[in-house]
Amino acid sequence: MRLKRREPVTIVADTARLPAVPVRAILRADIGVKRIWASAVGATILVIFAVLGAVNSAEVKSLAHPFATNRFSGADTAKEPDPIPSIEELRREAQAGNPEAEFQLGVRYAKGEEVELNYESAARWFQAAAGHGIARAQFDMGVLYEHGRGVPINVAKAADWYLQAAEGGYPLAEYNLAVFYARGLGVGQDVTRAAFWYRRAAMQGVVQAMVNLAAIYDKGGGIPGDPVNAYAWYLTAAASGNQTAQQRVVEMAALLPPPDQARAKLLANDIAAAIEPRLDKAGIATNLGQSDQ
């Protein structure tokens, strides 16, 4: 049986302007952010990013909702989608050791689709899939341990799972791992490593990673300040519609000498050229991580 690979829904907000939202966001919660509906999933997942303190006073946070599916799988979206397997089919395949079935069964339990919501069962099947090298499942195990869903809260284990998924090239894990290094969660605080993983995520189209990386260069905390690199990354994020980046571009344009602005624009063009082929090849939406505030 060929299992359908689902598309996730990613909705982003600046948490400095919003009240706290629980991990399982209320469907259609009226909090003033753009909503995107996935026909295959039939539900809204709220994903919250925060902006680094150099831009405003918001605390940097990792993704608030687990169970993001494979936006980054590289599936050919032009093909006719496969039928969504039943819970019985998934159980059969998962019990036979099919890694994709293990992962999707975990998603069903995590979201309460065709089964009663059960984070313990979700953790069991995510861990099985993660053990087979499914990076998305490794990411979800990290989120479960970070937020204490189905397993005890353990930020060190969360960091380890994020690292495994990040080393497998999963952009959301790269982003979360960068946040952990930036804040010293489960790992030693290390701005250099945070910048490394923000860059990895940014080069795969995670716009908020671009903003946070720009803010590190802007602020220079832990690494030397670099206004040219900061301006280049703000320009890149601003081109994707991020309003925080757009505001900082205006502010920096009034202070940065014209030669440095010219260098930054050339660098931003190089960054965009490096990102776009990856997005086209993998079929990743260019607005991932884009703030609507």
Rosetta blueprint (number, residue, H / E / L):
1 M L
2 R L
3 L L
4 K L
5 R L
6 R L
7 E L
8 P L
9 V L
10 T L
11 I L
12 V L
13 A L
14 D E
15 T H
16 A H
17 R H
18 L L
19 P L
20 A L
21 V L
22 P L
23 V L
24 R L
25 A L
26 I L
27 L L
28 R L
29 A L
30 D L
31 I L
32 G L
33 V L
34 K L
35 R L
36 I L
37 W L
38 A L
39 S L
40 A L
41 V L
42 G L
43 A L
44 T L
45 I L
46 L L
47 V L
48 I L
49 F E
50 A L
51 V L
52 L L
53 G L
54 A L
55 V L
56 N L
57 S L
58 A L
59 E L
60 V L
61 K L
62 S L
63 L L
64 A L
65 H L
66 P L
67 F L
68 A L
69 T L
70 N L
71 R L
72 F L
73 S L
74 G L
75 A L
76 D L
77 T L
78 A L
79 K L
80 E L
81 P L
82 D L
83 P L
84 I L
85 P L
86 S L
87 I H
88 E H
89 E H
90 L H
91 R H
92 R H
93 E H
94 A H
95 Q H
96 A L
97 G L
98 N L
99 P H
100 E H
101 A H
102 E H
103 F H
104 Q H
105 L H
106 G H
107 V H
108 R H
109 Y H
110 A H
111 K H
112 G L
113 E L
114 E L
115 V L
116 E L
117 L L
118 N L
119 Y H
120 E H
121 S H
122 A H
123 A H
124 R H
125 W H
126 F H
127 Q H
128 A H
129 A H
130 A H
131 G H
132 H L
133 G L
134 I L
135 A H
136 R H
137 A H
138 Q H
139 F H
140 D H
141 M H
142 G H
143 V H
144 L H
145 Y H
146 E H
147 H H
148 G L
149 R L
150 G L
151 V L
152 P L
153 I L
154 N L
155 V H
156 A H
157 K H
158 A H
159 A H
160 D H
161 W H
162 Y H
163 L H
164 Q H
165 A H
166 A H
167 E H
168 G L
169 G L
170 Y L
171 P H
172 L H
173 A H
174 E H
175 Y H
176 N H
177 L H
178 A H
179 V H
180 F H
181 Y H
182 A H
183 R H
184 G L
185 L L
186 G L
187 V L
188 G L
189 Q L
190 D L
191 V H
192 T H
193 R H
194 A H
195 A H
196 F H
197 W H
198 Y H
199 R H
200 R H
201 A H
202 A H
203 M L
204 Q L
205 G L
206 V L
207 V H
208 Q H
209 A H
210 M H
211 V H
212 N H
213 L H
214 A H
215 A H
216 I H
217 Y H
218 D H
219 K H
220 G L
221 G L
222 G L
223 I L
224 P L
225 G L
226 D L
227 P H
228 V H
229 N H
230 A H
231 Y H
232 A H
233 W H
234 Y H
235 L H
236 T H
237 A H
238 A H
239 A H
240 S L
241 G L
242 N L
243 Q H
244 T H
245 A H
246 Q H
247 Q H
248 R H
249 V H
250 V H
251 E H
252 M H
253 A H
254 A L
255 L L
256 L L
257 P L
258 P H
259 P H
260 D H
261 Q H
262 A H
263 R H
264 A H
265 K H
266 L H
267 L H
268 A H
269 N H
270 D H
271 I H
272 A H
273 A H
274 A H
275 I H
276 E H
277 P H
278 R H
279 L H
280 D H
281 K H
282 A H
283 G L
284 I L
285 A L
286 T L
287 N L
288 L L
289 G L
290 Q L
291 S L
292 D L
293 Q L
